[in-house]
Amino acid sequence: MSDVKGIIFDIQRFSVHDGPGIRTTIFLKGCSNVCAWCHNPESIANEPELQFYKKRCINCVKCLYACLYGCHQFNDDQHLFNRENCKRCGLCVKSCHSNALMLSGRAVTVEYIMKEILADIEYYRQSNGGVTLSGGEPVLQHRFCKEILKQCKEAGLHTIVQTAGNYDYAYLEELLPFTDLVMYDIKAYSEHIYDQHIHGDKNTIFRNLERLSTENLPVVVRTPVIGGVNDDESEILLIVKHLQRLKNISKYILLPYHNLGDVKYDALSLSRAHSYFTPDMARIEALKEMASKYVHV
């Protein structure tokens, strides 16, 4: 096994939403976009982060004595967390039995990941499932991902890489020989959406998708539909007309935005500049119907 290490923040076993069959999804930290609606904000930074869920705290004050850097204070039974002093050592997390404190992100080896993956190999075989690398942006950890994908292919497993495309194409290219399917996120077409909400390089993202479409590898393109941002026909029409002229785009998926990750922003001491909402299903279905005239939905 390779001694290459990567930073992950979750491993989801028995996943059924990240590709065909039953899968294990590995979530890697670090992202080259900073989408303001991200439902996994703990995935954006490429290093471990402490999450503090204030409502879970039972004021046992054990973290006060466990922390070596004075990050925790209790005033009138109110737990105050000083993030600036935090070294992300995890000592306070170990002392917390109410899960009010959680460390998101840990360094692991390929060997560790493969043990987790191979534990469910019979479920993959029976369901035509496999392994999905997600994030964050997994391609940023391309050396780590390549070793995982190689081991998966040697074990005969179906592999998927989920990506948003904002990086040097060479990083993705070295993963493709060991990848069966790429799920590629196109979050918008208009420049102002990238500038105001995504904070990524649109030209790089679309250029990489165009190059990927020539690789003779199936590509599923996904768009998260965000209320008040890209939930209008004109925006989706720009995307599907662009996709229409590309090869090997096997399917286009519209994903309704959900706000299940909102509580994580408070836990990470992050503010949100925008108020996003989920478009109603009638709107989603109308967008799907329009998109189906140009691409397979």
Beta strands, then each sheet from edge to edge (+ up, - down):
strand 1: 5-15
strand 2: 23-28
strand 3: 49-52
strand 4: 72-75
strand 5: 78-81
strand 6: 101-104
strand 7: 106-109
strand 8: 130-134
strand 9: 158-163
strand 10: 181-185
strand 11: 219-225
strand 12: 249-256
sheet 1: 7+ 1- 2+ 8+ 9+ 10+ 11+ 12+
sheet 2: 3+ 6-
sheet 3: 4+ 5-
end
